[in-house]
């Protein structure tokens, strides 16, 4: 059986991409439609979404839906759920929540940090809860969280970003352990730098060429994450570039999650099957 056919069998006919207008989100859409799945693309800039959707329809013949939704808003997940209620949805890609300000914590208004927290914590939590429940009931699905190597530790001028990405990584790893027995795959993609429009804009402010930072191709990032999705719980795209480290090793983190999960189940007892 071809890889694309196996992918369709595992994840159904439709994929929801949150943050799917350009950069990595757009390359997720391109790769997914080439595998024979339809896409629902969500972002704030509807004209950019519609241009990408037109290209994808012409290139692949797949169905594409678009909607302008600001995922920092309190009703974002309700709107997302309504948008995909009538389709055979089997995969959700959470790709919103970048921060390229480089600001110190006190160097920006609290409202800016609160927006990032809403996108990277509140909406991620709400979205994972809704779609995990849906996929568990259908006994099939995948949840792909676009994270960052920033999740591995904090640093000056990246306080809220590193904190929220750490939250997403730990939540994703925990859900991988909980949802795998129900046929639901969970993967968090971590990488150092991706060649995105957001990155290029940030570098341009200081006249730094993108070649100087060793940014990974978003085409390669999307393909690697989709291929690794059944394995979980974390893919460190740049793992081979550094010395072995249990903090950043996908295999070591997987073993840690399994060890912690087994210990907690012994401590708390088996979960109620009706609520698992």
C-alpha positions as CSV (number, residue, x, y, z in Angstrom):
1,X,0.0,0.0,0.0
2,X,1.3,3.5,-0.9
3,X,2.2,5.9,1.8
4,X,-0.5,8.4,0.7
5,X,-3.2,5.6,0.9
6,X,-2.0,4.6,4.4
7,X,-2.2,8.3,5.4
8,X,-5.8,8.6,4.1
9,X,-6.8,5.4,5.9
10,X,-5.4,6.6,9.2
11,X,-6.7,10.2,9.1
12,X,-9.8,10.3,6.9
13,X,-10.7,12.7,4.1
14,X,-10.2,16.2,5.8
15,X,-7.5,18.0,7.7
16,X,-7.9,21.3,9.6
17,X,-4.9,23.6,9.6
18,X,-5.0,26.4,12.1
19,X,-2.6,29.1,10.9
20,X,-2.6,27.9,7.3
21,X,-2.1,31.0,5.2
22,X,1.7,31.0,4.4
23,X,5.0,29.6,5.5
24,X,4.9,26.3,7.4
25,X,1.1,26.2,7.4
26,X,0.9,26.6,3.7
27,X,3.5,23.8,3.2
28,X,1.5,21.6,5.5
29,X,-1.5,22.2,3.2
30,X,0.6,21.5,0.0
31,X,1.9,18.2,1.4
32,X,-1.4,17.1,2.8
33,X,-3.3,17.7,-0.4
34,X,-0.7,15.9,-2.4
35,X,-1.4,12.9,-0.1
36,X,-5.0,13.1,-1.3
37,X,-6.7,14.8,1.7
38,X,-8.9,17.9,1.6
39,X,-8.0,20.9,3.8
40,X,-9.8,23.5,5.9
41,X,-7.4,26.5,6.2
42,X,-7.8,29.0,9.0
43,X,-6.0,32.3,9.5
44,X,-6.8,36.0,9.9
45,X,-5.9,37.1,6.4
46,X,-8.7,35.8,4.2
47,X,-7.3,37.0,0.8
48,X,-4.0,35.2,1.4
49,X,-5.9,32.0,2.4
50,X,-8.1,32.2,-0.7
51,X,-5.1,32.7,-3.0
52,X,-3.4,29.6,-1.5
53,X,-6.7,27.6,-1.7
54,X,-7.0,28.5,-5.4
55,X,-3.5,27.3,-6.1
56,X,-4.1,24.0,-4.2
57,X,-7.3,23.3,-6.0
58,X,-5.6,23.9,-9.4
59,X,-2.6,21.8,-8.5
60,X,-4.2,18.8,-6.7
61,X,-7.9,18.9,-7.4
62,X,-8.7,18.6,-3.7
63,X,-11.4,20.4,-1.9
64,X,-10.3,23.4,0.1
65,X,-12.4,25.4,2.7
66,X,-11.2,28.7,4.1
67,X,-12.3,30.9,7.0
68,X,-10.9,34.0,8.7
69,X,-10.7,33.3,12.4
70,X,-8.5,35.1,15.0
71,X,-7.6,32.2,17.3
72,X,-6.8,34.7,20.1
73,X,-10.6,35.3,20.4
74,X,-12.6,33.6,23.1
75,X,-15.0,32.0,20.6
76,X,-12.3,30.6,18.3
77,X,-12.7,26.9,19.1
78,X,-16.5,27.1,18.9
79,X,-16.2,28.6,15.4
80,X,-13.6,26.0,14.4
81,X,-15.9,23.2,15.6
82,X,-18.9,24.5,13.7
83,X,-16.8,24.9,10.6
84,X,-15.8,21.2,10.5
85,X,-18.8,19.5,12.1
86,X,-20.1,18.1,8.8
87,X,-17.0,16.6,7.4
88,X,-14.9,13.4,7.9
89,X,-12.2,15.2,9.9
90,X,-9.2,13.1,11.0
91,X,-6.3,15.5,11.6
92,X,-5.8,18.9,13.1
93,X,-2.6,20.9,12.8
94,X,-2.1,23.6,15.4
95,X,0.2,26.1,13.7
96,X,-0.7,29.5,15.2
97,X,1.1,31.4,17.9
98,X,4.5,32.7,16.7
99,X,6.3,35.6,18.3
100,X,9.1,37.5,16.6
101,X,9.1,40.6,18.7
102,X,12.3,39.9,20.6
103,X,11.0,42.0,23.4
104,X,11.9,41.8,27.0
105,X,9.0,40.9,29.3
106,X,8.5,44.5,30.5
107,X,9.4,45.9,27.1
108,X,5.9,45.2,25.7
109,X,2.5,45.8,27.1
110,X,0.9,43.0,29.1
111,X,-1.9,42.8,26.5
112,X,0.6,41.5,23.9
113,X,1.7,38.7,26.1
114,X,-1.9,37.9,27.0
115,X,-2.7,37.5,23.3
116,X,0.2,35.0,22.9
117,X,-0.9,33.1,26.0
118,X,-4.5,32.9,24.7
119,X,-3.2,31.5,21.3
120,X,-0.6,29.1,22.7
121,X,-2.2,28.0,25.9
122,X,-6.0,28.7,26.1
123,X,-7.0,28.0,22.5
124,X,-4.5,25.1,22.2
125,X,-6.0,23.5,25.3
126,X,-9.6,24.1,24.2
127,X,-8.9,22.9,20.7
128,X,-7.1,19.8,21.8
129,X,-9.9,19.0,24.3
130,X,-12.6,19.3,21.6
131,X,-10.9,17.5,18.8
132,X,-9.4,14.8,21.1
133,X,-12.9,14.0,22.3
134,X,-14.1,13.8,18.7
135,X,-11.3,11.6,17.5
136,X,-11.6,9.2,20.5
137,X,-15.2,8.7,19.8
138,X,-14.5,7.9,16.2
139,X,-11.4,5.7,17.2
140,X,-9.2,7.5,14.7
141,X,-7.4,10.8,14.3
142,X,-4.3,12.8,14.7
143,X,-3.3,16.0,16.6
144,X,-0.2,17.8,15.4
145,X,1.2,20.7,17.5
146,X,3.8,22.9,15.9
147,X,6.1,23.7,18.7
148,X,9.7,25.0,18.9
149,X,13.0,24.2,20.3
150,X,12.2,27.1,22.6
151,X,10.2,24.6,24.6
152,X,13.4,23.1,26.0
153,X,14.2,26.1,28.2
154,X,13.8,29.8,28.8
155,X,15.9,32.7,27.8
156,X,15.9,36.5,27.9
157,X,13.7,38.2,25.3
158,X,11.7,35.0,24.8
159,X,10.0,34.6,28.2
160,X,6.4,34.1,27.2
161,X,7.2,32.3,24.0
162,X,9.4,29.7,25.6
163,X,7.0,29.3,28.5
164,X,4.0,28.7,26.2
165,X,5.9,26.4,23.9
166,X,7.0,24.4,27.0
167,X,3.3,24.1,28.0
168,X,2.4,22.8,24.5
169,X,5.2,20.2,24.5
170,X,4.3,18.8,27.9
171,X,0.6,18.8,27.1
172,X,1.2,17.1,23.8
173,X,3.4,14.4,25.3
174,X,0.8,13.7,28.0
175,X,-2.0,13.4,25.5
176,X,0.1,11.1,23.3
177,X,0.3,8.7,26.2
178,X,-3.4,9.0,27.0
179,X,-4.9,8.9,23.5
180,X,-2.7,6.4,21.8
181,X,-4.7,3.4,23.1
182,X,-7.8,5.0,21.6
183,X,-6.3,5.2,18.1
184,X,-5.4,8.9,18.2
185,X,-1.9,10.0,17.3
186,X,-0.3,13.1,18.9
187,X,2.9,14.7,17.8
188,X,4.7,18.0,18.8
189,X,7.1,19.2,16.2
190,X,10.2,21.1,17.6
191,X,12.8,22.8,15.5
192,X,15.3,25.6,15.9
193,X,14.5,28.0,13.1
194,X,12.2,27.7,10.1
195,X,12.4,29.7,6.9
196,X,9.1,31.5,7.3
197,X,7.9,35.0,6.4
198,X,7.8,35.8,10.1
199,X,11.4,34.9,10.4
200,X,12.5,36.8,7.3
201,X,10.6,39.9,8.5
202,X,12.3,39.7,11.9
203,X,15.8,39.2,10.4
204,X,15.2,42.1,7.9
205,X,14.9,44.6,10.8
206,X,18.5,43.9,11.6
207,X,19.7,43.3,8.0
208,X,20.5,39.7,8.7
209,X,20.3,37.3,5.7
210,X,18.2,34.2,6.3
211,X,21.2,32.1,5.1
212,X,23.1,33.2,8.2
213,X,20.8,31.5,10.7
214,X,20.6,28.0,9.1
215,X,16.8,28.1,8.8
216,X,15.2,24.8,7.9
217,X,13.0,24.6,4.8
218,X,9.3,24.6,5.8
219,X,8.7,22.0,3.1
220,X,11.1,19.7,4.9
221,X,9.6,20.5,8.3
222,X,6.0,19.7,7.1
223,X,7.0,16.5,5.4
224,X,9.0,15.3,8.4
225,X,6.2,16.0,10.9
226,X,3.5,14.3,8.8
227,X,5.7,11.3,8.3
228,X,6.5,11.1,12.1
229,X,2.9,11.7,13.2
230,X,2.1,8.0,13.9
231,X,5.2,7.6,16.1
232,X,5.1,10.6,18.6
233,X,5.1,12.1,21.0
234,X,7.8,14.6,19.8
235,X,9.9,15.1,16.8
236,X,13.1,17.2,17.2
237,X,13.9,18.1,13.6
238,X,17.4,19.3,14.6
239,X,18.3,16.5,17.0
240,X,21.2,15.3,14.9
241,X,22.9,18.7,14.9
242,X,23.8,18.6,18.6
243,X,25.4,16.2,21.1
244,X,23.0,13.6,22.6
245,X,20.8,15.2,25.2
246,X,17.9,13.5,27.0
247,X,16.1,16.8,27.2
248,X,16.0,17.2,23.4
249,X,16.1,13.5,22.3
250,X,12.8,12.3,20.9
251,X,13.5,8.7,22.0
252,X,14.6,9.7,25.5
253,X,11.5,11.9,26.0
254,X,9.2,9.1,24.8
255,X,10.7,6.8,27.4
256,X,10.4,9.4,30.0
257,X,6.7,9.9,29.2
258,X,6.0,6.2,29.4
259,X,7.9,5.9,32.7
260,X,6.0,8.9,34.2
261,X,2.7,7.6,32.9
262,X,3.2,4.2,34.4
263,X,4.2,5.7,37.7
264,X,1.1,8.0,37.8
265,X,-1.2,5.2,36.9
266,X,0.2,3.1,39.8
267,X,-0.2,6.1,42.1
268,X,-3.8,7.1,41.0
269,X,-5.1,3.7,39.9
270,X,-6.5,2.8,36.6
271,X,-8.8,5.6,35.1
272,X,-12.5,5.1,34.9
273,X,-13.1,3.6,31.4
274,X,-16.2,5.8,31.0
275,X,-14.1,8.9,31.4
276,X,-10.8,7.8,30.0
